[in-house]
Amino acid sequence: MPVVFLEEQRIFHLYHPNVSLLLSIETLPDGSDTVLMRHFGAPVSPACLDDAELQRDRWISFDTYRAAFPFALPTAGHGDFRPAQLSVRDQDGSNCTLMQYRRHEITAGKRLLEGLPATYAEQDGEATTLALFFEDPYTGAQARLEYTLFEETGAIAIQCLVTNGGSQLLTLTKAASAALTLPGAYELLHLHGAWARECTPERLPPMHGERVIRSRRGASSHQHNPFAVLLTPGTDEHQGEAYGVSLVYSGNFVIDVEQDELDQTRLVAGINDEDFSWLLAPGETFQTPEAVVIYSGQGLGDLSQRYHRLYRTRLCRGYWRDRPRPILFNNWEATYFDFTQEKLLQIARRAADLGAELFVLDDGWFGHRNDDTTSLGDWFEDPAKLPQGLGSLSDQIHALGLQFGLWFEPEMISRDSQLYRTHPDWLMHAANRPVTPSRSQYILDMSRTDVQEYLIRTVSDVLERGHIDYVKWDMNRHFSEIGSARLSPSRQPGLAHRYMLGVYRVMEELTTRHPTVLFEGCSGGGGRLDPGMLYYMPQIWVSDNSDAVARMSIQYGASLVYPPSTLCCHVSAVPNHQVRRVTSMDLRGMVAMSGVLGYQLDPTALAENEQTAIRAQIEQYKALRPLVARGTFTRLQSPVDHNLCAWQICCDGHVLVWAFQVLQIANRLPPRLRLQGLPAGHYRNEADGRVYTAEDLCGHGLSLPFTRPHDQEAGDFCGCLLHFVSVPTSEHLPHNQIHLLS
């Protein structure tokens, strides 16, 4: 079993060929027992621990000893001045939380989290869980801190269940998911952005003090992804130490990193405690979301690949987890709100002719929705646009050999809607305060069970009546003036989390009732690109910005933690509707084919050569789709820092290489692109039949023809998609120009 307890030394060892986590039970000067995080990182043996490390009170002259210890469950108010994981306020108003170790359990498998998304084990042998039990003798608060080690990836899932085991009312003022305390100083990598500019990697140098990444918006947000990496200085894609933390949660979050005066670094990740509190009556429990931590001693690339394997196979779930995702045509940028049933059928017929597998009707099909000011919440057909109803349209779409999908925004409400006129109290708002408008829409109070039941019933009815195969679930505004007409004043500060619990309940019910429907997450693009959504929806619309050049950076950044099989990437019309850039159909197709391919344009308006290009893209993607979905993704060249962008996917002896150039540069030697991590052997370029050794491709690299100004294919905004296949031993052929597939 990969989790052992060495009773004599009182040490827990979670071990894997990739990582060791050592926790020790220690008796503090006050006579109580606690648990310390002694090592997290490279594989080691417990013999490496030195008791001298814990004699810190001998050389700390001013602070308490608690200010230096690496607590596994750091709490507030007892002399540890770094970020806390847990803070409990008692009825006297005290926030002094003293959690003492009581006992532990080691079990095979992994516990499901009630009401929350989480990674899972299909067989007990896939994972082992260490549960540490703590109690505060003064308040009766109890905590069950769990570490689950996954056998395949070495990932460790951490979460905490808090129980009021006393007789008085307690208030959680902070309940984070995980805390890591590491010796030394670290760089911090995170993903920041904005609408249409999501997932931009930013790397910050070590510093004393706090670096905080958080969302207050009610969603994980476009601005900050719930993911961060601590890096030893000098770490890159292929070497160095990386400590990743990814929060399986879709609401307000915080990742707080502090380097203290002793050059220790503590990271705490969980629900954002700003404007958060949670009442616990005697016997009540609070379950934190889960944080997944992964260590790699082989750089960022290996870290990402471990997250990809775990999230693709043990976070995503259900009917569509391992199935090929259909290639869709979405009508949004083709028609916006202005469509008729016949126009939709024209688009669908052409999409079917081009080889598509799914037609998606986006916003505007319900209520009297001719613009974005009305009808959210009225989930019934607009008879002016669909006089024969959804069922008739769906039957005609299916008769073309296509699946049929719909756009919803279930969490929102328009004031101009039947739903608002019937239930104005369902709008989430603070009493006696003005409601700040955004996009002419407002937010339903998802903490209410009556709202949840309405959505479960109404959306289910549409899915059944319309024979729907796919749902695009959108969420297009963030919180302001948070309040619920149903909650007492003392419970209002927990509303943002109650909202997420309500969203998760609705998603769980709908995906359970309709297991073969493919759900895709969206929040104005990547505003809720997070692991919590992937538990219910195995693919997410990465960004509303579908420009090929912008998407290079967006998809590159997202790949740090999210696998290609979860990232929806569309080809859209030019000039691009977000940035007005004009790029070739070939480039747009190549960028989109490294994720879940789709199209968002009017195929009836395309020239013949564009239709021919799309047919070829779809045919090629159908052949490559299993490799993209299951393969090992490796970043080769960052578009954030360079004019070139490149990545590769390896699967079952196939190597796919994407390489792009943003701008042509005059008077230079063409750069070479080195592949990474290929197994030894020979590889044939499927375009021209030339054969190369793995050493050649990784050591010498490829000359990319579009980087040479005199070549016909060269220029701004160009690229290639290369396909190599492992072949039996073959005579080594000299390097030659690689054929440009596009």
Secondary structure in CASP SS format (residue, H / E / C, confidence):
PFRMAT SS
TARGET T0000
AUTHOR 0000-0000-0000
METHOD secondary structure of the structure
MODEL  1
M C 1.00
P C 1.00
V E 1.00
V E 1.00
F E 1.00
L E 1.00
E C 1.00
E C 1.00
Q C 1.00
R C 1.00
I E 1.00
F E 1.00
H E 1.00
L E 1.00
Y E 1.00
H E 1.00
P C 1.00
N C 1.00
V E 1.00
S E 1.00
L E 1.00
L E 1.00
L E 1.00
S E 1.00
I E 1.00
E E 1.00
T E 1.00
L C 1.00
P C 1.00
D C 1.00
G C 1.00
S C 1.00
D E 1.00
T E 1.00
V E 1.00
L E 1.00
M E 1.00
R E 1.00
H E 1.00
F E 1.00
G E 1.00
A C 1.00
P C 1.00
V C 1.00
S C 1.00
P H 1.00
A H 1.00
C H 1.00
L C 1.00
D C 1.00
D H 1.00
A H 1.00
E H 1.00
L H 1.00
Q C 1.00
R H 1.00
D H 1.00
R H 1.00
W C 1.00
I C 1.00
S C 1.00
F C 1.00
D C 1.00
T C 1.00
Y H 1.00
R H 1.00
A H 1.00
A C 1.00
F C 1.00
P C 1.00
F E 1.00
A C 1.00
L C 1.00
P C 1.00
T E 1.00
A C 1.00
G C 1.00
H C 1.00
G C 1.00
D C 1.00
F C 1.00
R C 1.00
P C 1.00
A C 1.00
Q C 1.00
L E 1.00
S E 1.00
V E 1.00
R E 1.00
D C 1.00
Q C 1.00
D C 1.00
G C 1.00
S C 1.00
N C 1.00
C C 1.00
T C 1.00
L C 1.00
M C 1.00
Q E 1.00
Y E 1.00
R E 1.00
R E 1.00
H E 1.00
E E 1.00
I E 1.00
T E 1.00
A E 1.00
G C 1.00
K C 1.00
R C 1.00
L C 1.00
L C 1.00
E C 1.00
G C 1.00
L C 1.00
P C 1.00
A C 1.00
T C 1.00
Y C 1.00
A C 1.00
E C 1.00
Q C 1.00
D H 1.00
G H 1.00
E H 1.00
A E 1.00
T E 1.00
T E 1.00
L E 1.00
A E 1.00
L E 1.00
F E 1.00
F E 1.00
E E 1.00
D C 1.00
P C 1.00
Y C 1.00
T C 1.00
G C 1.00
A E 1.00
Q E 1.00
A E 1.00
R E 1.00
L E 1.00
E E 1.00
Y E 1.00
T E 1.00
L E 1.00
F E 1.00
E C 1.00
E C 1.00
T C 1.00
G C 1.00
A C 1.00
I E 1.00
A E 1.00
I E 1.00
Q E 1.00
C E 1.00
L E 1.00
V E 1.00
T E 1.00
N E 1.00
G C 1.00
G C 1.00
S C 1.00
Q C 1.00
L C 1.00
L E 1.00
T E 1.00
L E 1.00
T E 1.00
K E 1.00
A E 1.00
A E 1.00
S E 1.00
A E 1.00
A E 1.00
L E 1.00
T E 1.00
L E 1.00
P E 1.00
G C 1.00
A C 1.00
Y C 1.00
E E 1.00
L E 1.00
L E 1.00
H E 1.00
L E 1.00
H E 1.00
G C 1.00
A C 1.00
W C 1.00
A C 1.00
R C 1.00
E C 1.00
C C 1.00
T E 1.00
P E 1.00
E E 1.00
R E 1.00
L E 1.00
P C 1.00
P C 1.00
M C 1.00
H C 1.00
G E 1.00
E E 1.00
R E 1.00
V E 1.00
I E 1.00
R E 1.00
S C 1.00
R C 1.00
R C 1.00
G C 1.00
A C 1.00
S C 1.00
S C 1.00
H C 1.00
Q C 1.00
H E 1.00
N E 1.00
P E 1.00
F E 1.00
A E 1.00
V E 1.00
L E 1.00
L E 1.00
T C 1.00
P C 1.00
G C 1.00
T C 1.00
D C 1.00
E C 1.00
H C 1.00
Q C 1.00
G E 1.00
E C 1.00
A E 1.00
Y E 1.00
G E 1.00
V E 1.00
S E 1.00
L E 1.00
V E 1.00
Y C 1.00
S C 1.00
G C 1.00
N C 1.00
F E 1.00
V E 1.00
I E 1.00
D E 1.00
V E 1.00
E E 1.00
Q E 1.00
D C 1.00
E C 1.00
L C 1.00
D C 1.00
Q E 1.00
T E 1.00
R E 1.00
L E 1.00
V E 1.00
A E 1.00
G E 1.00
I E 1.00
N C 1.00
D C 1.00
E C 1.00
D C 1.00
F C 1.00
S C 1.00
W E 1.00
L E 1.00
L E 1.00
A C 1.00
P C 1.00
G C 1.00
E C 1.00
T E 1.00
F E 1.00
Q E 1.00
T C 1.00
P C 1.00
E E 1.00
A E 1.00
V E 1.00
V E 1.00
I E 1.00
Y E 1.00
S E 1.00
G C 1.00
Q E 1.00
G H 1.00
L H 1.00
G H 1.00
D H 1.00
L H 1.00
S H 1.00
Q H 1.00
R H 1.00
Y H 1.00
H H 1.00
R H 1.00
L H 1.00
Y H 1.00
R H 1.00
T H 1.00
R H 1.00
L C 1.00
C C 1.00
R C 1.00
G C 1.00
Y C 1.00
W C 1.00
R C 1.00
D C 1.00
R C 1.00
P C 1.00
R C 1.00
P C 1.00
I C 1.00
L E 1.00
F E 1.00
N E 1.00
N C 1.00
W H 1.00
E H 1.00
A H 1.00
T H 1.00
Y C 1.00
F C 1.00
D C 1.00
F C 1.00
T C 1.00
Q H 1.00
E H 1.00
K H 1.00
L H 1.00
L H 1.00
Q H 1.00
I H 1.00
A H 1.00
R H 1.00
R H 1.00
A H 1.00
A H 1.00
D H 1.00
L H 1.00
G C 1.00
A C 1.00
E C 1.00
L E 1.00
F E 1.00
V E 1.00
L E 1.00
D C 1.00
D C 1.00
G C 1.00
W C 1.00
F E 1.00
G C 1.00
H C 1.00
R C 1.00
N C 1.00
D C 1.00
D C 1.00
T C 1.00
T E 1.00
S C 1.00
L C 1.00
G C 1.00
D C 1.00
W C 1.00
F C 1.00
E E 1.00
D C 1.00
P C 1.00
A C 1.00
K C 1.00
L C 1.00
P C 1.00
Q C 1.00
G H 1.00
L H 1.00
G H 1.00
S H 1.00
L H 1.00
S H 1.00
D H 1.00
Q H 1.00
I H 1.00
H H 1.00
A H 1.00
L C 1.00
G C 1.00
L C 1.00
Q E 1.00
F E 1.00
G E 1.00
L E 1.00
W E 1.00
F E 1.00
E C 1.00
P C 1.00
E C 1.00
M E 1.00
I E 1.00
S C 1.00
R C 1.00
D E 1.00
S C 1.00
Q H 1.00
L H 1.00
Y H 1.00
R H 1.00
T H 1.00
H C 1.00
P H 1.00
D H 1.00
W H 1.00
L E 1.00
M C 1.00
H C 1.00
A C 1.00
A C 1.00
N C 1.00
R C 1.00
P C 1.00
V C 1.00
T C 1.00
P C 1.00
S E 1.00
R C 1.00
S C 1.00
Q E 1.00
Y E 1.00
I E 1.00
L E 1.00
D C 1.00
M C 1.00
S C 1.00
R C 1.00
T H 1.00
D H 1.00
V H 1.00
Q H 1.00
E H 1.00
Y H 1.00
L H 1.00
I H 1.00
R H 1.00
T H 1.00
V H 1.00
S H 1.00
D H 1.00
V H 1.00
L H 1.00
E H 1.00
R H 1.00
G C 1.00
H C 1.00
I C 1.00
D C 1.00
Y E 1.00
V E 1.00
K E 1.00
W E 1.00
D C 1.00
M C 1.00
N C 1.00
R C 1.00
H C 1.00
F C 1.00
S C 1.00
E C 1.00
I C 1.00
G C 1.00
S C 1.00
A C 1.00
R C 1.00
L C 1.00
S C 1.00
P H 1.00
S H 1.00
R H 1.00
Q H 1.00
P H 1.00
G H 1.00
L H 1.00
A H 1.00
H H 1.00
R H 1.00
Y H 1.00
M H 1.00
L H 1.00
G H 1.00
V H 1.00
Y H 1.00
R H 1.00
V H 1.00
M H 1.00
E H 1.00
E H 1.00
L H 1.00
T H 1.00
T H 1.00
R H 1.00
H C 1.00
P C 1.00
T C 1.00
V C 1.00
L E 1.00
F E 1.00
E E 1.00
G E 1.00
C C 1.00
S E 1.00
G C 1.00
G C 1.00
G E 1.00
G C 1.00
R C 1.00
L C 1.00
D C 1.00
P H 1.00
G H 1.00
M H 1.00
L H 1.00
Y C 1.00
Y C 1.00
M C 1.00
P C 1.00
Q E 1.00
I E 1.00
W E 1.00
V C 1.00
S C 1.00
D C 1.00
N C 1.00
S C 1.00
D C 1.00
A H 1.00
V H 1.00
A H 1.00
R H 1.00
M H 1.00
S H 1.00
I H 1.00
Q H 1.00
Y H 1.00
G H 1.00
A H 1.00
S C 1.00
L C 1.00
V C 1.00
Y C 1.00
P C 1.00
P H 1.00
S H 1.00
T H 1.00
L E 1.00
C E 1.00
C E 1.00
H E 1.00
V E 1.00
S E 1.00
A C 1.00
V C 1.00
P C 1.00
N C 1.00
H C 1.00
Q C 1.00
V C 1.00
R C 1.00
R C 1.00
V C 1.00
T C 1.00
S C 1.00
M H 1.00
D H 1.00
L H 1.00
R H 1.00
G H 1.00
M H 1.00
V H 1.00
A H 1.00
M C 1.00
S C 1.00
G C 1.00
V E 1.00
L E 1.00
G E 1.00
Y E 1.00
Q E 1.00
L C 1.00
D C 1.00
P H 1.00
T H 1.00
A H 1.00
L C 1.00
A C 1.00
E H 1.00
N H 1.00
E H 1.00
Q H 1.00
T H 1.00
A H 1.00
I H 1.00
R H 1.00
A H 1.00
Q H 1.00
I H 1.00
E H 1.00
Q H 1.00
Y H 1.00
K H 1.00
A H 1.00
L H 1.00
R H 1.00
P H 1.00
L H 1.00
V H 1.00
A H 1.00
R H 1.00
G C 1.00
T E 1.00
F E 1.00
T E 1.00
R E 1.00
L E 1.00
Q E 1.00
S C 1.00
P C 1.00
V C 1.00
D C 1.00
H C 1.00
N C 1.00
L E 1.00
C E 1.00
A E 1.00
W E 1.00
Q E 1.00
I E 1.00
C E 1.00
C E 1.00
D C 1.00
G C 1.00
H E 1.00
V E 1.00
L E 1.00
V E 1.00
W E 1.00
A E 1.00
F E 1.00
Q E 1.00
V C 1.00
L C 1.00
Q C 1.00
I C 1.00
A C 1.00
N C 1.00
R C 1.00
L C 1.00
P C 1.00
P C 1.00
R E 1.00
L E 1.00
R C 1.00
L C 1.00
Q C 1.00
G C 1.00
L C 1.00
P C 1.00
A C 1.00
G C 1.00
H E 1.00
Y E 1.00
R E 1.00
N E 1.00
E C 1.00
A C 1.00
D C 1.00
G C 1.00
R C 1.00
V E 1.00
Y E 1.00
T E 1.00
A H 1.00
E H 1.00
D H 1.00
L H 1.00
C H 1.00
G H 1.00
H H 1.00
G C 1.00
L E 1.00
S E 1.00
L C 1.00
P H 1.00
F H 1.00
T H 1.00
R C 1.00
P C 1.00
H C 1.00
D C 1.00
Q C 1.00
E C 1.00
A C 1.00
G C 1.00
D C 1.00
F C 1.00
C E 1.00
G E 1.00
C E 1.00
L E 1.00
L E 1.00
H E 1.00
F E 1.00
V E 1.00
S E 1.00
V E 1.00
P C 1.00
T C 1.00
S C 1.00
E C 1.00
H C 1.00
L C 1.00
P C 1.00
H C 1.00
N C 1.00
Q C 1.00
I C 1.00
H C 1.00
L C 1.00
L C 1.00
S C 1.00
END
